[in-house]
Amino acid sequence: GEDVEQSLFLSVREGDSSVINCTYTDSSSTYLYWYKQEPGAGLQLLTYIFSNMDMKQDQRLTVLLNKKDKHLSLRIADTQTGDSAIYFCAEIANQAGTALIFGKGTTLSVSS
Amino acid sequence: EADIYQTPRYLVIGTGKKITLECSQTMGHDKMYWYQQDPGMELHLIHYSYGVNSTEKGDLSSESTVSRIRTEHFPLTLESARPSHTSQYLCASSTRTGRTPYEQYFGPGTRLTVT
C-alpha cells in the first residue's frame, strides 16, 4: 500500500545544515511536499517539487528528488533555532489530488 | 496567510458528552479534510469532502461524523466522547487550482481531552 517513511528525530547545532529524508512508495506521484508544524499550530506548506524535477532551491531550502529510489530530501542551510519544528513529507494519494499521504514527521531540534 | 479557522482551540470534556468541532474557511475551497494527530505526531485522515453534500471516510476509522451543508463550513461531531478520542484534530482545505497545486491549508487545530 501507499506509505511515506521518515526518520523521527534530527538534532543539529545552530548554523549547521539539516537534512531531513523521506521515502515514498507511489511512483506516479506528481507532486511531493514538505510541511512544517510549529508547536501548538497547524501544518504550513514549506515547499514542493514536481516529479519531473530533480532539485528545487528556495532561499535556505533545497529539495532533492531521486525518482529511481523514491527518495526525497529537504536540506535547510544555516539552521536557526526558529527552524525547530516537526517536518512532514507528503505525496498526493490519488490522481484526483484530493488527499495527501503524510509521513510520520521528523522532529528537528536546533541547539544554540 | 491561510484563512481557515477552528474552534475551540482547546476542549476538556467528560466521557459521554456530545461535542462538535468547528472548521470554517473563507477561501472558497471545494475540498476539506479532517485529520487526527497522534501524540507521536502522525497524521491520520479521518474524513474528507469534495464539496457541498459530499463526505467520505478517510483511512483511519473514526466514530466521528461530519457534514458539509455549506462550502465554507465542515464541522466534526462526536456523539459520545470517550477517553480514546483524546487527540489533536486538524482541519484543512484545498483547491485544484491555486498558488501551489493541491496545497492543503491547515487550521490551527483543536486539542481535545476527554476525561
Chai-1 contact restraints between the chains, C-beta under 6 A:
chainA,res_idxA,chainB,res_idxB,connection_type,confidence,min_distance_angstrom,max_distance_angstrom,comment,restraint_id
A,Y31,B,P101,contact,1.0,0.0,6.0,A-B,restraint_1
A,A41,B,P108,contact,1.0,0.0,6.0,A-B,restraint_2
A,G42,B,L90,contact,1.0,0.0,6.0,A-B,restraint_3
A,G42,B,F106,contact,1.0,0.0,6.0,A-B,restraint_4
A,G42,B,G107,contact,1.0,0.0,6.0,A-B,restraint_5
A,G42,B,P108,contact,1.0,0.0,6.0,A-B,restraint_6
A,G42,B,G109,contact,1.0,0.0,6.0,A-B,restraint_7
A,L43,B,F106,contact,1.0,0.0,6.0,A-B,restraint_8
A,L45,B,E103,contact,1.0,0.0,6.0,A-B,restraint_9
A,Y48,B,T100,contact,1.0,0.0,6.0,A-B,restraint_10
A,I86,B,M41,contact,1.0,0.0,6.0,A-B,restraint_11
A,I92,B,Y102,contact,1.0,0.0,6.0,A-B,restraint_12
A,G97,B,Y102,contact,1.0,0.0,6.0,A-B,restraint_13
A,T98,B,K31,contact,1.0,0.0,6.0,A-B,restraint_14
A,F102,B,L43,contact,1.0,0.0,6.0,A-B,restraint_15
A,K104,B,E42,contact,1.0,0.0,6.0,A-B,restraint_16
A,G105,B,M41,contact,1.0,0.0,6.0,A-B,restraint_17
